[in-house]
Amino acid sequence: MKDLFSLPEYAQQDQLLDIAPVRATITSNVANPIARVIVDVPHAHMGSLFDYEVPEKFADVPVGARVMVDLGSQRVQGFIAERVKSTQFHATLRPIARVVSALPVLDEHIYRLAHVIARRQSSTVASSLRLAIPQRHARAEEEFLDSVVAGSSQIAPVDVSNWEPYSGGTQLVEQLGSGNNPRSLVQVRSVDSVLSLAIDLIHATIHSGRSVILCVPTARQAQQFSAAITKRLGLHVATMISENAPDVRYKQFLEVKSGRTKIIVGTRNAAWAPAQKLGLLLLIDDHHKAFIEPHNPYIHTRDLLLERSNVQDCGFVCLNYGPSVELAYQTQNTMSAVLPAHRRDRHGVPQVLTAASLAYEGETWSRMPSAVFTVIRSGLERGDVLVVVPRTGYIPVVACARCREIATCPLCDGRIGLLGPDKDPQCSRCGSVIHDFTCRHCHGHKLKPVRIGSHRTAQEIGRAFRDVPIHIVGTRNELAPSSQDNGIVIATPGQIPHRAKRFAAAVILDAGYLLRSENLDTDVFFLRSLAHICVTVSAQSQGGQVLVVGDIPASLTLVLKHWDMYGWSCKALAERQELGLPPHYVWRKISGSMNSLRHYLAVLQSLVRQANLKTVNNSTVSLLSAGVSELIPGMRVIGPLHHGEHNDQDHHMFLSFPQSQRTEITDLISRAQHIFSVQRMGKLTITMDTTI
């Protein structure tokens, strides 16, 4: 291996490339004969525009059209971003090979947004456009061009009575109705419907003559919201979900871009919809994991919508039952908080009880203390009762009865569980049936349950309530009980059924498992999960009760009792600032081989010196030592850490720096990535604002 300090000074080499070439005008019979094309390629150093000559047969091709061009030895797809008269490229320009469609699909605002996201996420414009613009469908395009534009109907002013219990609520609706662009976090009361509040905001925005984009976590919610909006407002809604066929997806895209459709409802990709005269970006439940984009540019839908509200100067509103530390941070800068006027309203929140102190009954730990049966029995007198467990199945996780280590498969090391009362243990990964279990730690042969699933819970509760109908909610059975008698519904936190009538009571079993995670947002997800359970239960004034069973900190149960999600978020925000954690600090994760990390840090160090920033005297060796070190004051290098079983792409490290330095440091990070890609030094996976 070469010495670390023999790596070339990349910044000094790049100084030769900073000399801007002289522009030259091309003589042609075509007006603006040079098309500047953004090509759809995955390489970080190919994110700039490439100049191509416009042949006379394509003289009328507009800006925004989809074209095919020759790049090196391959033919790639791209979009015309500009048409100009001069170029800085002095060799003979290649002509545009083919115009896929003369219909302009690259929206001006989306193109600007893609540039902003590329800079923010150290990504490329093409990566964002790949999410924003669907593949062309010829038949759908022909149907769109042949369709007739329907006339728009007048929308009456919105009724603001639903917003009177909120401080600043009526002002928020009135601002949208008058054409203003408020940016707010709305902490929804448990007694109110997010759907009803969202429709009020959409109603006000449409009344002002502008369009709305509503992003919800799941396709099922998108369909429900679309149907409700159409029924109440009588307007056409574009439902943008991944389940749509390619022709439907492309036709919806064209209708939205043309301005024919003003209401867009969908999952995270709907945030890229090219809505015209955009007035409001609406987000529901921002901490749902479905909003995390798994592909480059790896941006959270919340951050994407916030950036878009700045690019297009439009409103942004997020409706949440649970807490959001990230949006609490925004309320200290550019957003306002719309909160319930009465924080401790007995008419809005069910009575929250805990059973941790009652759990010791005979055995060391009783999963179902007597309080569970008391609450269920009392609730059945008033209506249906909800029982929530962390996992589906029978007994999904078991452990050795002697040493209590989690039982794993001897073949693939997957976790062992029980699928039914009369079945042998089975591996959850490879499916192998374990007839004779032997613990690899203590060589014991007996198993004990660690996590109890919904089916085993139903079996246990059924013994105490023999004449009560019990319904297990699964992915294919999401409806509540169909019988006339009051029953018990058993579900997991993500599969709680939607019902017109609220539950009389709810019991949350094994709640401590919802807190067993090393993720920074574990408490956030816990409170969010319990908040979504509480909104399905009747208010305390109507006898509604929620019993939480498990080892839960009292501070978290108090948040539920008082429904003070925003206050808790502000406290968590202050703690994270002291510890240097998001959202006050930006965390960037870099994954790859040790050699790739070494080269990347060497390039970054060189760029830091070129920018004349104050540096810390650390060698690349010390920066790549386990622990925490500084590259420049305020910018920490954390790790690297070996992760996985392979020796190639199995290391990752973090770069952490304050939000106040985000623009400057992100620019250096992006330039280092560009040089790393040009020099073909290896393979890296880089994500910004990573979950830690």
C-alpha positions in Angstrom: 0.0 0.0 0.0 1.3 3.4 -0.8 2.1 5.9 1.9 -0.9 8.0 2.9 1.0 11.2 2.4 2.0 10.3 -1.2 -1.5 11.0 -2.3 -1.6 13.8 -4.9 -2.7 17.3 -3.9 -6.0 17.2 -5.7 -6.8 20.8 -5.0 -3.7 22.1 -6.7 -4.5 20.0 -9.8 -8.0 21.5 -9.9 -6.7 25.0 -9.9 -5.7 24.4 -13.6 -9.3 23.6 -14.3 -10.7 26.8 -12.9 -9.7 28.8 -16.0 -12.9 29.5 -17.8 -12.7 28.8 -21.6 -13.8 31.5 -24.0 -17.4 31.1 -25.4 -17.8 30.5 -29.1 -20.9 31.1 -31.2 -22.0 28.4 -33.7 -23.3 29.4 -37.1 -26.5 27.6 -37.9 -29.9 28.1 -39.6 -31.5 27.0 -36.3 -32.4 29.7 -33.7 -30.5 28.9 -30.5 -28.7 25.9 -32.1 -27.1 24.6 -28.9 -29.1 22.5 -26.5 -27.7 22.2 -22.9 -28.7 18.8 -21.7 -28.8 17.3 -18.2 -28.1 13.6 -18.8 -29.5 10.7 -16.7 -26.3 9.0 -15.5 -25.5 7.9 -11.9 -21.9 9.3 -11.7 -21.3 12.2 -9.3 -19.0 14.0 -11.7 -21.5 13.9 -14.6 -24.0 16.3 -13.0 -23.2 19.3 -15.1 -24.9 20.3 -18.4 -23.6 19.0 -21.7 -23.8 20.9 -24.9 -25.2 19.3 -28.1 -26.0 20.8 -31.5 -29.7 21.0 -32.5 -30.2 19.6 -36.1 -32.6 21.4 -38.4 -35.1 18.5 -38.2 -35.3 19.2 -34.4 -35.3 23.0 -34.7 -38.6 23.3 -32.8 -37.7 21.1 -29.9 -38.6 23.1 -26.7 -36.8 23.5 -23.5 -37.8 20.7 -21.1 -38.2 18.1 -23.8 -36.9 14.5 -23.3 -34.1 13.6 -25.7 -31.6 10.9 -26.4 -27.9 11.9 -26.8 -24.6 10.2 -27.3 -22.3 10.4 -24.2 -19.0 8.7 -24.7 -19.7 5.3 -26.3 -23.3 5.0 -25.0 -26.6 6.6 -25.8 -28.4 8.0 -22.7 -31.6 9.9 -22.0 -31.7 13.5 -20.9 -33.7 16.7 -20.7 -33.0 20.0 -22.5 -32.4 22.5 -19.7 -31.5 25.5 -22.0 -31.2 26.5 -25.6 -28.4 29.0 -26.3 -26.3 30.5 -29.1 -22.8 29.9 -27.8 -20.8 27.2 -26.2 -17.5 26.8 -24.2 -16.8 23.5 -26.0 -14.5 24.2 -29.0 -14.5 20.7 -30.5 -17.3 19.7 -32.9 -20.5 19.3 -31.0 -22.4 16.1 -31.3 -26.0 16.5 -32.5 -29.1 15.4 -30.6 -29.6 11.8 -31.5 -33.4 11.6 -31.0 -36.3 13.6 -29.6 -38.2 11.1 -27.4 -41.1 13.6 -27.1 -41.5 17.2 -28.0 -43.8 17.7 -25.0 -41.8 19.6 -22.4 -41.8 17.6 -19.1 -39.0 19.3 -17.2 -40.7 22.0 -15.2 -38.8 25.2 -14.4 -39.5 25.1 -10.7 -38.7 21.4 -10.4 -35.4 21.9 -12.2 -34.5 24.7 -9.7 -35.6 22.4 -6.8 -33.4 19.6 -8.1 -30.4 21.9 -8.1 -31.1 22.9 -4.5 -31.5 19.3 -3.4 -28.4 18.2 -5.2 -26.4 20.9 -3.3 -28.0 20.1 0.0 -27.6 16.3 -0.3 -24.2 16.2 -2.1 -26.1 14.5 -5.0 -26.7 15.1 -8.6 -29.6 16.9 -10.4 -30.3 13.8 -12.5 -30.9 11.7 -9.3 -33.6 14.1 -8.3 -35.2 14.3 -11.7 -35.3 10.5 -11.8 -37.7 10.7 -8.9 -39.6 13.7 -10.2 -40.3 12.8 -13.8 -41.9 9.4 -14.7 -41.0 7.4 -17.8 -42.8 8.4 -20.9 -45.9 6.4 -22.0 -46.9 7.1 -25.6 -50.5 6.1 -25.4 -51.1 8.1 -22.2 -49.4 11.1 -23.8 -51.7 10.8 -26.8 -54.8 10.5 -24.6 -53.7 13.6 -22.7 -53.3 15.7 -25.8 -56.7 14.6 -27.1 -58.5 15.2 -23.9 -60.7 18.3 -23.3 -60.0 20.7 -20.5 -63.0 20.8 -18.1 -64.1 24.2 -16.7 -63.3 25.1 -13.1 -66.1 25.7 -10.6 -66.3 28.3 -7.9 -65.3 27.3 -4.4 -67.1 28.8 -1.5 -65.1 30.2 1.5 -64.1 27.7 4.1 -65.7 27.3 7.5 -63.0 27.9 10.2 -65.0 26.5 13.2 -62.8 23.3 13.3 -59.8 25.5 14.0 -61.2 27.6 16.9 -59.8 25.2 19.6 -56.3 26.0 18.3 -54.2 29.1 19.1 -53.5 30.7 15.7 -55.7 28.1 13.9 -58.3 30.4 12.4 -55.5 32.8 11.3 -53.7 30.0 9.5 -56.8 29.1 7.4 -57.6 32.8 6.7 -54.0 33.4 5.5 -54.2 30.5 3.0 -57.6 31.8 1.8 -56.2 35.3 1.2 -53.3 34.0 -0.8 -50.5 34.2 1.8 -47.9 31.6 2.4 -47.7 30.6 6.1 -45.4 27.9 7.3 -46.7 26.1 10.4 -46.6 23.0 12.5 -50.0 22.0 13.7 -50.1 19.8 16.8 -53.5 18.0 16.4 -55.7 17.3 19.4 -56.5 13.6 19.9 -60.2 14.3 19.5 -59.9 15.9 16.1 -59.6 14.3 12.7 -56.4 15.0 10.6 -58.4 14.4 7.5 -61.0 17.0 8.4 -58.4 19.6 9.2 -56.4 18.9 6.1 -59.5 19.3 3.9 -60.1 22.8 5.5 -56.6 23.9 4.6 -57.0 22.5 1.0 -60.4 24.2 0.7 -58.9 27.6 1.7 -56.0 27.3 -0.7 -58.1 26.3 -3.7 -60.5 29.2 -2.9 -57.5 31.5 -3.3 -56.9 30.1 -6.9 -53.8 28.1 -6.1 -52.9 24.4 -6.1 -52.1 22.0 -3.2 -49.8 19.0 -2.8 -50.7 16.6 0.1 -48.2 14.0 1.1 -49.4 11.0 3.3 -47.4 8.0 4.4 -49.2 5.1 2.7 -51.1 4.4 -0.5 -54.2 3.4 1.4 -54.3 6.8 3.2 -53.8 8.6 -0.1 -56.8 6.8 -1.6 -58.9 7.6 1.5 -57.9 11.2 1.5 -58.6 11.6 -2.2 -62.1 10.1 -1.9 -62.9 12.3 1.0 -61.6 15.5 -0.7 -63.6 14.7 -3.9 -66.7 14.0 -1.9 -66.5 17.3 0.1 -65.1 19.7 -2.5 -66.4 18.1 -5.7 -63.0 18.6 -7.4 -60.8 16.2 -9.3 -57.9 14.9 -7.3 -54.7 13.3 -8.7 -53.8 10.4 -6.5 -50.0 9.8 -7.1 -49.0 6.4 -5.6 -46.6 3.7 -6.7 -49.4 1.2 -7.2 -50.6 3.2 -10.3 -49.9 1.7 -13.7 -47.2 3.5 -15.8 -49.8 5.0 -18.1 -51.9 6.4 -15.2 -48.8 7.8 -13.6 -47.6 9.6 -16.7 -51.0 11.0 -17.6 -51.5 12.3 -14.0 -48.0 13.9 -14.3 -49.0 15.7 -17.5 -52.4 16.8 -16.1 -50.7 18.3 -13.1 -48.0 20.0 -15.1 -50.5 21.5 -17.5 -52.5 23.0 -14.5 -55.6 21.0 -15.2 -55.4 19.3 -11.8 -54.9 21.5 -8.7 -55.1 19.0 -5.9 -52.4 16.3 -5.7 -52.5 13.6 -3.0 -49.9 10.9 -2.8 -47.0 9.3 -1.0 -43.5 10.7 -0.9 -43.0 11.0 -4.7 -46.0 13.3 -4.9 -43.7 15.9 -3.3 -42.1 16.3 -6.7 -45.3 16.8 -8.6 -45.0 19.8 -11.0 -48.0 21.7 -9.7 -48.8 25.1 -11.2 -49.5 28.2 -9.1 -48.5 26.2 -6.0 -50.0 27.6 -2.8 -49.6 24.9 -0.1 -47.5 21.9 0.6 -49.2 19.7 3.2 -47.6 16.9 5.1 -49.3 14.4 7.4 -47.4 12.5 10.2 -43.9 13.5 9.2 -42.1 10.8 11.4 -43.6 7.9 9.4 -40.7 5.8 8.1 -42.3 5.7 4.6 -41.2 9.3 4.1 -37.5 8.4 4.2 -36.3 8.2 0.5 -34.2 5.0 0.2 -32.6 6.1 -3.1 -30.3 8.9 -4.1 -30.6 11.7 -3.1 -31.8 10.1 0.2 -33.8 13.1 1.3 -36.7 13.0 3.8 -40.0 14.2 2.4 -40.2 16.7 5.2 -36.9 18.4 4.2 -37.9 18.2 0.5 -41.1 20.0 1.1 -39.4 22.7 3.3 -36.9 23.3 0.5 -39.6 23.5 -2.1 -41.6 26.0 -0.1 -38.6 28.3 -0.3 -37.9 27.7 -4.0 -41.5 28.3 -5.0 -42.5 30.7 -2.2 -45.5 28.8 -1.1 -47.0 27.7 2.2 -46.0 24.6 4.2 -48.1 23.0 6.9 -47.5 19.7 8.8 -50.3 18.0 10.8 -49.1 15.7 13.5 -50.5 13.8 16.4 -47.1 12.8 17.7 -44.0 14.9 18.3 -41.5 16.2 15.7 -38.1 17.4 17.0 -37.1 18.5 13.5 -40.1 20.7 13.0 -39.8 22.1 16.5 -36.4 23.2 15.4 -37.9 24.9 12.4 -40.4 26.8 14.6 -37.5 28.5 16.3 -36.5 29.9 12.9 -38.9 30.1 10.0 -42.1 28.4 11.1 -44.9 29.0 13.6 -46.5 26.4 16.0 -50.3 26.0 16.0 -51.1 24.3 19.3 -54.3 23.4 21.2 -55.6 26.4 23.1 -56.3 24.2 26.2 -53.3 21.9 26.8 -55.1 19.6 29.4 -58.5 19.1 27.9 -60.4 16.1 29.5 -62.7 16.1 26.5 -59.9 15.5 24.1 -57.6 12.9 25.6 -58.5 9.4 27.0 -57.4 8.6 30.6 -53.9 7.2 30.4 -53.0 4.5 33.0 -49.8 2.6 33.6 -49.5 -0.9 35.0 -45.8 -1.2 35.7 -46.3 -1.0 39.4 -49.0 -3.7 39.3 -47.0 -6.2 37.2 -45.3 -8.1 40.0 -47.9 -10.8 40.8 -46.4 -14.2 41.8 -43.8 -14.5 39.1 -40.9 -12.2 38.5 -42.7 -10.4 35.8 -46.3 -10.8 34.8 -47.1 -9.9 31.2 -50.8 -9.4 32.0 -51.4 -8.0 35.5 -55.0 -7.9 36.8 -55.3 -4.3 35.6 -55.4 -5.5 32.0 -58.5 -7.6 32.6 -60.1 -4.9 34.7 -59.7 -2.3 31.9 -60.9 -4.8 29.2 -63.9 -5.9 31.3 -64.9 -2.3 32.0 -64.4 -1.3 28.4 -66.6 -4.1 27.0 -69.5 -2.6 28.9 -69.3 0.5 26.7 -68.0 -0.7 23.4 -65.1 -2.5 21.7 -61.7 -2.8 23.2 -58.4 -2.5 21.4 -55.3 -4.6 22.5 -52.0 -3.6 21.0 -48.9 -5.9 20.9 -45.6 -5.1 19.2 -45.4 -8.1 16.9 -47.7 -10.3 14.8 -47.6 -14.1 14.9 -47.6 -16.5 17.7 -44.2 -16.3 19.5 -41.9 -14.6 17.0 -38.8 -14.6 19.3 -37.7 -17.2 21.8 -34.6 -17.6 24.0 -32.7 -20.3 25.8 -34.5 -21.0 29.1 -31.1 -21.5 30.9 -28.9 -18.6 29.9 -31.7 -16.4 28.3 -29.7 -15.7 25.2 -31.8 -15.2 22.0 -32.2 -18.5 20.2 -30.7 -18.5 16.7 -30.7 -20.9 13.8 -27.6 -23.2 13.6 -27.6 -22.9 9.8 -28.1 -19.2 9.0 -28.0 -17.5 12.5 -31.6 -16.2 12.0 -33.9 -15.8 14.9 -36.1 -18.8 16.0 -39.8 -18.5 16.7 -43.0 -20.5 17.1 -45.6 -20.2 14.4 -48.4 -22.0 16.4 -49.2 -23.8 19.7 -48.5 -27.2 18.3 -45.6 -26.5 16.0 -41.8 -27.0 16.4 -39.5 -23.9 16.5 -38.7 -22.5 13.1 -36.1 -20.1 11.7 -37.6 -16.8 10.6 -34.8 -16.3 8.0 -34.3 -19.6 6.2 -37.4 -21.5 7.4 -35.6 -24.5 8.8 -37.5 -26.4 11.4 -35.5 -26.9 14.6 -36.5 -30.3 16.1 -33.8 -30.6 18.7 -32.6 -27.2 19.9 -29.2 -26.8 21.5 -28.1 -23.4 22.8 -24.7 -22.4 21.3 -23.8 -20.6 24.6 -24.7 -22.9 27.4 -25.8 -26.1 25.4 -29.3 -26.0 27.0 -32.2 -27.6 25.3 -35.3 -25.7 26.6 -36.8 -22.5 25.1 -38.8 -19.7 26.7 -40.8 -16.9 24.9 -39.2 -13.5 24.6 -41.8 -11.7 22.5 -45.5 -12.7 22.4 -47.3 -12.1 19.1 -50.9 -11.2 18.4 -52.1 -14.8 17.9 -50.7 -16.0 21.2 -52.1 -12.9 22.9 -55.5 -13.7 21.5 -55.2 -17.2 22.9 -54.4 -15.9 26.3 -57.1 -13.3 26.4 -59.7 -15.7 25.0 -59.3 -17.9 28.1 -60.5 -15.1 30.3 -63.2 -13.8 28.0 -64.7 -17.0 26.5 -68.0 -15.5 25.2 -66.5 -12.3 23.7 -65.6 -12.2 20.0 -61.9 -11.7 19.4 -60.6 -10.3 16.1 -57.0 -10.4 15.1 -56.1 -7.6 12.6 -53.6 -8.5 9.9 -52.4 -7.1 6.7 -55.3 -8.7 4.8 -57.9 -8.1 7.5 -58.0 -4.5 8.4 -61.7 -4.1 9.3 -63.1 -4.0 12.8 -65.5 -6.5 14.3 -68.6 -7.2 12.2 -70.8 -8.6 15.0 -73.4 -6.7 17.0 -71.7 -7.7 20.3 -68.9 -5.7 21.8 -65.6 -7.4 21.0 -61.8 -7.3 21.5 -59.6 -6.3 18.6 -55.9 -7.3 18.7 -53.5 -5.5 16.4 -50.0 -4.2 16.1 -49.2 -0.4 16.2 -49.0 -0.2 12.4 -52.3 -2.1 11.7 -54.8 -0.4 13.9 -58.2 -0.5 12.1 -59.9 2.7 11.0 -63.4 2.9 12.4 -66.2 5.4 12.5 -66.8 4.6 16.2 -63.9 4.9 18.7 -62.8 2.1 21.0 -64.1 2.3 24.6 -60.6 1.3 25.9 -57.2 0.2 24.8 -54.5 -1.9 26.4 -50.9 -1.6 25.1 -49.0 -4.8 26.1 -45.2 -5.1 26.1 -44.9 -1.4 25.6 -41.2 -1.5 26.7 -40.3 -3.3 23.5 -41.2 -0.1 21.6 -38.4 1.6 23.4 -35.7 -1.1 22.8 -33.8 0.6 20.0 -30.5 2.4 19.7 -32.0 4.9 17.2 -31.9 8.6 18.2 -35.6 8.9 17.5 -36.7 5.9 19.7 -38.7 8.1 22.1 -40.2 10.0 19.2 -41.4 6.9 17.5 -42.7 5.6 20.9 -44.8 8.7 21.6 -46.0 8.7 18.0 -47.1 5.1 18.2 -49.0 5.7 21.4 -50.5 8.9 20.2 -52.0 7.1 17.1 -53.4 4.6 19.5 -54.9 7.2 21.8 -56.8 8.9 18.9 -58.7 5.7 18.3 -60.1 5.7 21.9 -62.9 7.7 23.3 -62.2 10.8 25.4 -61.9 10.6 29.2 -65.2 12.4 29.6 -66.8 9.5 27.8 -65.0 6.9 29.9 -62.2 6.2 27.5 -59.1 4.6 29.0 -55.6 3.6 27.7 -53.6 1.2 29.8 -49.9 1.1 29.1 -48.2 -2.2 30.4 -44.5 -2.2 30.5 -41.4 -0.6 32.0 -42.0 2.9 30.6 -40.4 6.2 32.0 -43.0 8.3 33.8 -41.9 11.4 31.8 -43.2 9.8 28.6 -46.6 8.8 30.1 -47.0 12.3 31.4 -46.6 13.6 27.8 -49.5 11.4 26.8 -51.7 12.4 29.7 -51.2 16.1 29.0 -50.9 15.7 25.2 -47.9 18.1 25.3 -46.1 16.7 22.3 -44.7 20.1 21.2 -43.4 20.9 24.7 -41.6 17.6 24.9 -40.1 18.2 21.4 -38.7 21.5 22.5 -37.1 19.9 25.6 -35.6 17.1 23.4 -34.3 19.7 21.0 -32.4 21.5 23.8 -30.9 18.3 24.9 -29.7 17.4 21.4 -28.1 20.8 21.0 -25.9 20.2 24.1 -24.9 16.8 22.7 -24.2 17.9 19.1 -27.0 15.8 17.6 -29.5 16.5 14.8 -31.3 18.7 14.0 -28.9 21.3 15.4 -26.0 19.3 13.8 -25.9 17.7 10.3 -24.7 14.1 10.2 -23.5 12.6 7.0 -22.8 8.8 6.7 -20.1 7.6 4.3 -19.9 3.8 3.6 -17.3 1.9 1.7 -14.0 0.1 1.9 -11.3 1.4 4.2 -9.2 2.4 1.2 -12.1 4.4 -0.3 -12.6 6.2 3.0 -8.9 7.0 3.1 -8.8 8.5 -0.4 -12.0 10.5 0.2 -10.7 12.1 3.4 -7.4 12.9 1.7 -9.3 14.8 -1.0 -11.5 16.5 1.5 -8.4 17.6 3.5 -6.8 19.1 0.4 -10.0 21.1 -0.4 -10.1 22.4 3.1 -6.6 23.7 2.8 -7.4 25.3 -0.5 -10.4 27.1 1.0 -8.0 28.6 3.6 -10.1 27.2 6.5 -8.7 26.8 9.9 -7.6 23.2 10.2 -6.8 20.8 13.0 -3.4 19.1 12.7 -4.6 15.6 12.1 -3.1 13.1 9.6 -5.4 10.8 7.6 -4.2 8.0 9.9 -5.5 9.7 13.0 -8.8 10.7 11.2 -9.4 7.0 10.4 -8.7 5.8 13.9 -11.7 4.6 15.9 -13.3 7.4 18.0 -13.9 11.1 17.4 -11.5 13.6 15.8 -11.8 17.0 14.1 -11.0 17.9 10.5 -11.8 21.5 11.0 -13.0 23.2 14.2 -16.7 22.1 14.6 -16.5 19.4 11.9 -16.1 16.0 13.6 -15.0 12.7 12.0 -16.7 9.8 13.9 -15.5 6.3 13.3 -14.9 4.4 11.0 -16.7 1.3 12.2 -16.5 -2.1 10.7 -20.0 -3.4 9.9 -21.0 -6.7 8.3 -19.2 -9.8 7.4 -17.4 -8.8 4.2 -14.1 -6.9 3.9 -14.9 -4.8 0.9 -17.8 -2.3 1.4 -18.4 -2.9 5.0 -17.0 0.2 6.8 -18.8 3.4 7.6 -18.0 6.7 9.2 -19.9 9.9 10.0 -19.1 13.6 9.4 -20.8 15.9 11.8 -21.0 19.7 11.7 -23.4 22.5 12.9 -26.4 23.6 10.8 -25.0 27.1 10.6 -22.0 25.8 8.6 -24.1 23.5 6.4 -23.8 25.4 3.1 -20.0 26.0 3.3 -19.1 22.4 4.5 -21.6 20.7 2.2 -20.0 22.4 -0.8 -16.6 21.1 0.2 -18.1 17.6 0.7 -19.7 17.7 -2.7 -16.5 18.9 -4.4 -14.6 16.1 -2.7 -17.1 13.6 -3.9 -16.8 15.0 -7.5 -13.0 14.6 -7.5 -13.3 11.1 -6.0 -15.7 10.1 -8.8 -13.5 11.6 -11.5 -10.4 9.9 -10.3 -12.2 6.6 -9.9 -10.8 6.0 -6.5 -13.4 3.5 -5.4 -17.0 3.1 -4.5 -18.8 5.1 -1.8 -22.4 5.3 -0.6 -23.0 8.7 0.9 -26.2 9.9 2.7 -26.9 13.2 4.2 -29.1 13.8 7.3 -28.8 10.1 8.2 -30.7 8.5 11.0 -28.3 7.8 13.9 
